[in-house]
């Protein structure tokens, strides 16, 4: 979050333009078609997996309580940094968890990714509250709702005048953990799909065994998963424009726009990642 | 919808920087191809210089884009730039001698899609969004390709995934000791991302001056070149890597000194604080 102010917060949600929707559908269909042409059914499955992963990341980012610069001064609730940074942290932690668990099978790897991302956000959110409450001496109070939807705690009597609330209420903590888990799940899904594609193609292309080529396949899949994670997280951040408190924030209702954008961006970036090896040795 | 915030006026027009940046980085990255032509490794450092030129252009683009107020901070623009860029750079690298040109085209496609999504679906409605994200994706891609070429001496994919190890006098071909197989590409990704997101983030504000911001961008670029030059000792000859290291250190020292000069010029006052001296004897 920059201290420079963002686009004006308008009431309600502006729906995507008709051109945007049509373009989105065309691009996704084109990506699926191209994937079938390049790598047949395995490519289509991989692109669908990457799109689902991207959508999970963009959706997960909306849960994470982002406070930005005002939160650093205790003037708005949330964690005192930008959306892209928090999402990158949670996503990479999830990706490490998932990549470590990859040899244990698809489901275990996905669970490992979700646990990794959720754990990082749980630790971050807890320590944020420790610093807010015991270090800065400010109680947790939301500015957007009067009552915590989970615990039923009331906020107005604890909220300082002139602020949008402060600290990290329980609902925001839960949102952070859910967001981290979804992000880690999505990042791991992208990683696993790309790893499958590279492990199938690279040994044939370079005439080697799967074990010999493993470092290249893992590294390529990992760096592309990070890249797509960041593209989706930034698009979701643009959708939020600045700060969000968590799932109870009115801005949360904007998420369908980010899901469309993330699906298209993932499909386009994914088709280049899948088609990567098609041109090796052609020129 | 968008609030235009203050950045320094004057300086070189953005379109001029765009042309210099695009042509400059393309030419410099092709100079690393002299390695393949002459069968040497001494031209690897041109890749790093291509990254520096691209970063200068990218910083001016970020300044142009972020003057509309994104609401998410300057670093997010750097993150999406490198995110789109690394996909394009590695895809482009598979096309052999055409790598830099293909990279630019692919980066432009990914950047255009991200920009259209940001404007038409997420409804940022920022006039320069699509163009800026296209430029940023190209900048990110050229940075990754340039630094990767600097690390291993070539911008071709097969050169990036294969390396050699000498064991008991035998030279073996392996995939572990390579830029991609060794995970160096992730380091390059982060070095590029930090270099692109820092300069404008550090210099923005009412007193922002273009020459100072761009000097910081060059400084960050050379700073990122230093670790890549050290990494390149593992992949290219010691003398070639040493040349790259010396050039990065000289470039960094010069740009850092210039940046301090410009900061002193733009500062209201400058105090060269001395350490507090102990009284010679007795004391107060």
Interface residues (C-beta under 8 A of the other chain):
Chain A: X1 X2 X4 X5 X6 X7 X8 X10 X14 X15 X16 X17 X19 X20 X21 X23 X24 X27 X68 X82 X83 X84 X85 X88 X208 X212 X213 X215 X216 X219 X220 X222 X223 X224 X226 X227 X228 X229 X230 X231 X233 X234 X235 X237 X238 X239 X240 X241 X242 X257 X258 X260 X261 X264 X265 X268 X269 X272 X273 X275 X276 X277 X278 X279 X280 X281 X282 X283
Chain B: X1 X2 X3 X5 X66 X68 X69 X70 X71 X72 X73 X74 X75 X76 X77 X79 X80 X82 X83 X84 X86 X87 X88 X90 X91 X94 X95 X96 X97 X98 X106 X109 X110 X113 X114 X116 X117 X118 X119 X120 X121 X122 X123 X124 X125 X126 X157 X158 X161 X174 X175 X176 X178 X180 X181 X182 X183 X185 X186 X189 X204
